[in-house]
């Protein structure tokens, strides 16, 4: 299984830059970038902070996709 992120689309829909979102959740812009690009899987705490900052549920940001 792999993690699919909708973070970038949600962030852009909210009109936020990576830097602005990073500031709201108290992480670096690079962390937001790596989560958006699937390089880094966020902790539960970070996923909850991201969802709160974007006014949505964690399930709206991330989902599991069945692998082969």
Secondary structure, DSSP 8 states (H G I E B T S, - for coil): -EEEE-HHHHHHHTT--HHHHHHHHTS-HHHHHHHHTTSS---HHHHHHHHHHHTS-HHHHEEEE---
